């Protein structure tokens, strides 16, 4: 069995109305709009001066039509990427921030997500072969029973008893062979499913039946540390902003990154069209679930919870922060989360986007 892939449908659509929370398995996607952030490689440049008013003087309400800079540049050294971003937050403040991403951490995060079919099948066949050989040995069949695994977990077997065996020994061997054949027919498929799921899990993917999906919870958790320097640079640019103000700052930052639907395959790895968090920042672009995962990975460094939300054809986040009248929210248990449309390229303020109908969510606790 070779599982098919389930990734966010291609296109992040608009949603209307406020719905009751219903958990359901759905998929995500990206907006049909496309705008690429400006990318420059070369000499590092120092960031421009930070924003104006101190956070305590800012109103809680968001400004309308704050505009955008959409600035992005990247300089490279053998050890790090130096990234510089320019954007305007939802209080109208201009931010220019510079931060570092470790190149080894970036490469490891990319390599740890997605799969190469041949490598998966080789690992699967190896684990199944070791399991089958143990069963053959336990039945005393030794070299009399041979099994070979091939393809995507397929197998072929044969047996050959030596001539001149005593009748009782031959009878016992034939009974053991029948037991082994029954094990292959009845027990092996369950081991195949278990081993296959574990292999994909190690690659950041989940298997449900014959469908592959993205393990968003793992990617969010593992993406926090590699983005720590960029998070600290953004928080410093906000000059001690409270949780609500940081929500508006981070949302504007991610919305102004370029919008781009990643390919389903990169460098031979099938990724179901997702960019890992470091890749979103290093490339300066991503689609709705890629940006939402990166936002959530950063947000874990704050004491407030977050929900990563999947709705049909789209992904967004909900932030546990004070909501003003008229702002769209969802409730999970007894907690209220302000909805944030992370995808961009449109600048949509926190609480201005709603969800309706059924959705799936991942509750993200602070790191």
C-alpha positions as CSV (number, residue, x, y, z in Angstrom):
1,X,0.0,0.0,0.0
2,X,1.4,3.4,-1.0
3,X,-0.6,6.2,0.7
4,X,-1.9,9.1,-1.2
5,X,-1.1,12.6,0.0
6,X,-3.6,15.0,1.6
7,X,-2.4,18.7,1.6
8,X,-4.3,21.8,1.8
9,X,-6.1,22.3,-1.4
10,X,-4.6,24.7,-3.8
11,X,-6.2,28.0,-2.9
12,X,-7.0,29.7,0.5
13,X,-10.6,30.8,0.1
14,X,-12.5,33.5,2.1
15,X,-14.9,32.4,4.8
16,X,-17.9,34.1,6.2
17,X,-20.0,33.8,9.4
18,X,-19.2,32.5,12.8
19,X,-19.6,28.8,13.4
20,X,-19.8,26.4,16.3
21,X,-16.7,24.4,16.9
22,X,-16.9,20.9,15.4
23,X,-13.7,18.8,15.0
24,X,-13.3,17.1,11.6
25,X,-10.5,15.9,9.4
26,X,-10.1,18.5,6.6
27,X,-7.3,19.9,4.5
28,X,-5.6,23.3,4.0
29,X,-4.5,25.4,1.1
30,X,-3.4,28.8,-0.2
31,X,-4.8,32.0,-1.7
32,X,-4.9,32.3,-5.5
33,X,-3.3,35.7,-5.2
34,X,0.5,35.9,-5.4
35,X,3.0,38.5,-4.4
36,X,6.7,37.8,-4.0
37,X,8.7,39.6,-1.4
38,X,11.8,41.4,-2.6
39,X,14.9,39.2,-2.0
40,X,18.5,40.5,-2.1
41,X,21.6,38.5,-1.2
42,X,24.9,40.1,-0.3
43,X,26.4,42.4,2.3
44,X,24.5,42.6,5.6
45,X,22.9,46.0,6.3
46,X,22.0,47.3,9.7
47,X,18.2,47.7,10.4
48,X,16.7,51.1,10.3
49,X,15.5,52.8,13.5
50,X,12.6,51.1,15.3
51,X,9.0,52.2,15.5
52,X,7.7,55.4,17.2
53,X,5.3,55.4,20.2
54,X,5.9,53.3,23.3
55,X,3.4,50.4,23.6
56,X,1.6,51.8,26.6
57,X,0.5,54.9,24.6
58,X,-1.0,52.8,21.8
59,X,-4.8,52.3,21.6
60,X,-6.1,48.7,21.8
61,X,-8.0,49.1,18.5
62,X,-6.3,48.6,15.2
63,X,-5.8,51.3,12.6
64,X,-7.4,50.9,9.2
65,X,-5.4,50.8,6.0
66,X,-2.0,50.8,7.6
67,X,-0.2,50.1,4.4
68,X,2.7,47.7,3.8
69,X,6.5,47.8,3.0
70,X,7.0,44.1,2.1
71,X,10.8,44.5,2.4
72,X,13.0,41.4,2.6
73,X,16.7,40.8,2.1
74,X,19.0,38.0,3.0
75,X,22.8,37.8,3.4
76,X,24.7,34.6,3.9
77,X,27.7,33.5,5.8
78,X,29.0,29.9,6.1
79,X,27.2,29.5,9.5
80,X,24.1,31.8,9.4
81,X,21.6,33.6,7.3
82,X,21.2,37.3,8.2
83,X,17.6,38.2,7.4
84,X,16.2,41.8,7.3
85,X,12.5,42.6,7.1
86,X,10.5,45.8,6.8
87,X,6.8,46.0,7.5
88,X,4.1,48.1,9.1
89,X,2.1,46.8,12.1
90,X,-1.6,47.4,12.8
91,X,-0.8,50.5,14.9
92,X,0.8,52.1,11.9
93,X,4.3,51.7,13.2
94,X,7.1,51.0,10.7
95,X,9.5,48.2,11.7
96,X,12.8,47.2,10.2
97,X,14.3,44.2,12.0
98,X,17.3,42.0,11.4
99,X,17.8,38.5,12.7
100,X,19.8,35.3,12.3
101,X,18.9,31.8,11.4
102,X,21.4,29.0,11.8
103,X,22.2,27.3,8.5
104,X,22.6,23.9,10.0
105,X,19.3,24.2,11.9
106,X,17.6,25.3,8.7
107,X,19.1,22.3,6.7
108,X,18.2,19.9,9.5
109,X,14.6,21.1,9.6
110,X,14.2,20.8,5.9
111,X,15.8,17.3,5.8
112,X,13.7,16.1,8.7
113,X,10.4,16.9,6.9
114,X,9.0,15.1,3.9
115,X,10.0,11.8,2.4
116,X,11.6,10.1,-0.6
117,X,9.5,7.1,-1.6
118,X,12.5,4.8,-2.3
119,X,14.0,5.6,1.1
120,X,10.7,4.9,2.9
121,X,10.2,1.6,1.2
122,X,13.8,0.5,1.8
123,X,13.3,1.2,5.5
124,X,9.9,-0.5,5.6
125,X,11.2,-3.6,3.8
126,X,14.2,-3.8,6.2
127,X,12.1,-3.6,9.3
128,X,9.6,-6.1,7.9
129,X,12.4,-8.5,6.9
130,X,13.9,-8.4,10.4
131,X,10.5,-9.1,12.0
132,X,9.8,-12.0,9.6
133,X,13.3,-13.5,10.1
134,X,12.6,-13.5,13.9
135,X,9.4,-15.4,13.3
136,X,11.1,-17.9,11.1
137,X,13.8,-18.5,13.6
138,X,11.3,-18.8,16.5
139,X,9.6,-21.6,14.6
140,X,12.9,-23.5,14.1
141,X,12.7,-23.2,10.3
142,X,16.2,-21.7,9.9
143,X,17.2,-21.7,6.2
144,X,14.3,-23.9,5.2
145,X,11.9,-20.9,4.8
146,X,13.1,-17.9,2.8
147,X,11.3,-14.6,2.4
148,X,12.1,-11.5,0.4
149,X,10.5,-8.0,0.7
150,X,10.4,-5.7,-2.3
151,X,8.7,-2.6,-3.7
152,X,6.4,-0.8,-1.2
153,X,6.3,-3.6,1.4
154,X,5.5,-6.5,-0.9
155,X,6.9,-9.9,-0.2
156,X,7.5,-13.3,-1.8
157,X,8.4,-16.5,0.1
158,X,9.5,-20.1,-0.5
159,X,10.4,-23.2,1.5
160,X,12.5,-26.3,0.8
161,X,12.9,-29.1,3.3
162,X,16.0,-31.3,3.0
163,X,15.7,-34.9,1.9
164,X,16.1,-37.7,4.3
165,X,14.3,-36.0,7.2
166,X,12.7,-38.3,9.7
167,X,8.9,-38.4,9.4
168,X,8.2,-36.8,12.8
169,X,10.7,-34.0,12.1
170,X,9.3,-33.4,8.7
171,X,5.7,-33.3,10.1
172,X,6.8,-30.7,12.7
173,X,8.5,-28.6,10.0
174,X,5.5,-28.7,7.7
175,X,3.3,-27.6,10.6
176,X,5.6,-24.7,11.4
177,X,5.6,-23.7,7.8
178,X,1.8,-23.5,7.8
179,X,2.0,-21.4,11.0
180,X,4.5,-19.1,9.3
181,X,2.3,-18.7,6.2
182,X,-0.7,-17.9,8.5
183,X,1.4,-15.3,10.3
184,X,2.3,-13.7,7.0
185,X,-1.3,-13.6,5.9
186,X,-2.9,-12.5,9.2
187,X,-0.3,-10.7,11.4
188,X,2.1,-9.1,8.9
189,X,-0.4,-6.6,7.6
190,X,-0.9,-5.1,11.1
191,X,2.9,-4.9,11.6
192,X,3.1,-3.2,8.2
193,X,0.6,-0.5,9.1
194,X,2.3,0.1,12.4
195,X,5.9,0.3,11.0
196,X,4.8,2.4,8.0
197,X,3.0,4.9,10.3
198,X,6.1,5.2,12.5
199,X,8.4,5.8,9.5
200,X,6.2,8.6,8.2
201,X,5.8,10.0,11.7
202,X,9.6,10.4,11.9
203,X,9.4,12.5,8.7
204,X,6.7,14.9,10.0
205,X,3.7,13.1,8.4
206,X,0.7,11.2,9.6
207,X,-1.0,8.2,8.0
208,X,-4.7,7.8,8.2
209,X,-5.9,4.8,6.2
210,X,-4.3,5.3,2.8
211,X,-3.9,9.0,3.2
212,X,-0.9,11.1,4.2
213,X,-1.3,14.4,6.0
214,X,1.0,16.8,7.7
215,X,1.9,16.5,11.4
216,X,1.4,20.2,12.2
217,X,1.7,19.8,15.9
218,X,5.2,18.4,15.6
219,X,6.3,21.0,13.1
220,X,5.1,23.8,15.4
221,X,6.9,22.4,18.4
222,X,10.2,21.8,16.6
223,X,10.1,25.1,14.8
224,X,10.2,27.2,17.9
225,X,13.9,27.1,18.8
226,X,15.3,27.7,15.3
227,X,13.2,30.9,15.1
228,X,14.2,32.3,18.5
229,X,16.5,35.0,17.3
230,X,14.0,36.3,14.8
231,X,11.2,36.3,17.5
232,X,13.4,38.2,19.9
233,X,14.2,40.8,17.2
234,X,10.5,41.3,16.5
235,X,9.6,41.5,20.2
236,X,12.4,44.0,20.7
237,X,11.1,46.1,17.8
238,X,7.8,46.1,19.6
239,X,9.4,47.7,22.6
240,X,7.8,45.5,25.2
241,X,4.3,45.3,23.6
242,X,1.7,43.4,25.5
243,X,0.2,40.2,24.1
244,X,-2.5,41.9,22.1
245,X,0.0,44.4,20.5
246,X,2.4,41.6,19.7
247,X,-0.4,39.7,18.0
248,X,-0.9,42.7,15.6
249,X,2.8,43.1,15.1
250,X,3.5,39.4,14.3
251,X,0.4,39.1,12.1
252,X,1.5,42.1,10.0
253,X,5.0,40.7,9.7
254,X,3.9,37.3,8.3
255,X,1.2,38.8,6.1
256,X,3.8,41.0,4.4
257,X,6.1,38.1,3.6
258,X,5.6,37.0,0.0
259,X,2.7,34.6,-0.8
260,X,3.7,31.5,-2.7
261,X,2.3,28.0,-2.9
262,X,5.4,25.7,-2.4
263,X,5.9,22.8,-4.8
264,X,4.8,19.3,-3.6
265,X,8.3,18.1,-4.1
266,X,11.7,19.7,-3.3
267,X,15.1,18.2,-3.8
268,X,13.6,14.7,-4.2
269,X,11.5,15.0,-1.0
270,X,7.7,15.0,-1.1
271,X,6.5,17.7,1.3
272,X,2.8,17.9,0.5
273,X,3.4,21.5,-0.4
274,X,4.5,22.8,3.0
275,X,7.5,25.0,3.9
276,X,9.0,24.4,7.3
277,X,9.2,27.5,9.7
278,X,12.9,28.3,9.0
279,X,12.3,28.1,5.3
280,X,9.4,30.6,5.5
281,X,11.8,33.2,6.9
282,X,14.9,32.3,4.9
283,X,12.9,32.4,1.7
284,X,10.7,35.3,2.7
285,X,7.6,33.6,1.5
286,X,5.0,30.8,2.1
287,X,1.4,29.8,1.8
288,X,-1.4,29.8,4.4
289,X,-0.4,26.7,6.4
290,X,3.3,27.3,6.0
291,X,3.0,30.9,7.4
292,X,0.5,29.8,10.1
293,X,2.9,27.0,11.3
294,X,5.8,29.5,11.5
295,X,3.6,32.1,13.3
296,X,2.5,29.4,15.8
297,X,6.1,28.2,16.3
298,X,7.2,31.8,17.2
299,X,4.1,32.4,19.4
300,X,5.0,29.4,21.7
301,X,7.7,31.7,23.3
302,X,4.9,33.7,24.8
303,X,2.7,32.7,27.8
304,X,-0.5,32.9,25.8
305,X,-2.0,29.9,24.0
306,X,-2.8,29.6,20.3
307,X,-4.9,27.3,18.2
308,X,-3.8,26.3,14.7
309,X,-7.0,26.0,12.7
310,X,-7.7,23.9,9.5
311,X,-10.8,24.7,7.6
312,X,-11.7,23.4,4.1
313,X,-9.0,24.7,1.8
314,X,-7.3,27.0,4.3
315,X,-5.4,27.4,7.5
316,X,-5.2,30.3,10.0
317,X,-4.6,30.8,13.7
318,X,-6.5,31.9,16.8
319,X,-4.5,33.8,19.5
320,X,-5.5,33.8,23.2
321,X,-5.7,37.6,23.7
322,X,-8.2,40.2,24.8
323,X,-10.8,40.7,22.1
324,X,-12.6,44.0,21.4
325,X,-16.3,44.1,20.5
326,X,-16.9,43.1,17.0
327,X,-13.7,41.0,16.6
328,X,-14.1,37.5,15.4
329,X,-13.2,34.8,17.8
330,X,-13.5,31.0,18.4
331,X,-13.9,29.2,21.7
332,X,-12.0,26.0,22.6
333,X,-13.2,24.7,25.9
334,X,-13.5,27.8,28.1
335,X,-10.9,29.8,26.3
336,X,-11.5,32.5,23.6
337,X,-9.1,33.0,20.7
338,X,-8.9,36.0,18.4
339,X,-8.8,34.8,14.7
340,X,-5.8,35.9,12.7
341,X,-5.6,35.5,8.9
342,X,-1.9,34.9,8.5
343,X,-1.6,34.0,4.7
344,X,-1.5,37.5,3.2
345,X,-0.7,39.2,0.9
346,X,-3.8,41.2,2.0
347,X,-3.4,43.1,5.3
348,X,-6.3,41.8,7.4
349,X,-6.3,42.9,11.0
350,X,-6.6,40.5,13.9
351,X,-10.3,39.6,14.5
352,X,-11.4,40.7,11.0
353,X,-11.6,37.1,9.6
354,X,-14.3,34.6,10.6
355,X,-14.7,30.9,10.3
356,X,-17.9,28.9,9.8
357,X,-18.9,25.3,9.9
358,X,-16.6,22.4,10.8
359,X,-12.9,22.7,11.4
360,X,-10.0,20.9,12.9
361,X,-7.6,22.5,15.3
362,X,-4.3,21.9,17.2
363,X,-4.1,23.6,20.6
364,X,-0.6,25.0,21.0
365,X,0.7,25.4,24.5
366,X,3.6,27.8,25.5
367,X,7.0,26.3,25.1
